[in-house]
Amino acid sequence: MALAEFLESLNALAAQARDAFASADSADALEAARIAFLGAKSGHLRQVQKGLGKVDKADKPAAGKRFNEVKVLVESEFEQAQQRLAGEGGGREEASDRFDVTLPGETLRIGHLHPITQTIREMKDIMGRLGFTAVEGPEIEDDWHNFEALNIPLSHPARDPLENFYLASAAKASGENPLLLRSQTSTVQIRVMEQQVAETAAGESPPPVRIISLGRVYRPDTADATHYPMFHQIEGLLVDRGVTMADLKSVLRLFCQSYFGGEEVHVRFRPSFFPFTEPSVEVDMNWRDGQGNEGWMEMGGAGMVDPNVLRAVGYDPEEVTGFAFGLGVERICMRQHGITDIRALYQNDVRFLSQF
Ligand code: DAH
């Protein structure tokens, strides 16, 4: 056989092998191609190698050399194809190696509601069961809603600029009715009753009111363990025919008992004064914490809505009476959790907050 003829069939075979390896799309297909071309007994290359013996004697060294080169080339192409397939299928294997399902997982840090938010939600829930609807009012208020309509006269110390966050520029602009960050949620009593009256047809009596309002109030107090310039109040208002102090006390007792749980909780009234209630009381609650500790805690103020307040918003004090109360949310929350410094609630230290 002439050298040229031998080389031609060798080259053709190399090209076929390259195609077969490159197009193999599975390990099995590649193995079949390997056996077909590189099989030791009857692979195509082996067949060509056998043909070497028939090459003219003078050309044999050149033919042999070329055969070896092509064989090395075909083998390396087979290896490349092998790696290519390992890369595709083996990729999955590697990924599953990386995820060791037997390792303990990373603990997820799940957030939760702030203790004040939890307290507020629980209070809304309890008062909702007693028939009180939760309403909201603005935190920026005017003089009328924060003071005037609540029967707080111009000369009252509660209006003192040192006791309130007046909005300086707004105060000038609105003259007689300056704006301030509300100092109490009692403002919402006025807003609700005004709205009921506005929605009542002329000559008709406005409907009864049974609301609570929970929200932020602001006073320029220096922060210490029991004071903070911003805190929360829960305000309650019930206006209807024949409402008495006894209703007020029952509602507050039920509220405290539901919140703190158990018949052991008692509420007491101490005479007090607020411009918007008459008579007015200070509300205390008796608490016990399973470790034998007990005491009276001041919760806030309450009383029968002053006839002047009812009149200011258009309710007839001859027709209806009402009770109102305003309690400190932080105090109740702190008592519940044994928190002794109000500032801890507002430092947003996760180590503290995550306990609740
Ligand atoms: N607004 C009062 C305060 O912030 C609390 C209060 C007292 C609210 C008596 C009331 C009430 O509704 O009847 O100190």
Residues whose N, C-alpha, C, O or C-beta is under 5 A from the ligand:
A	BS01	DAH	S183 Q184 S186 G236 F274 T277 G301 A302 G303 A324 F325 G326
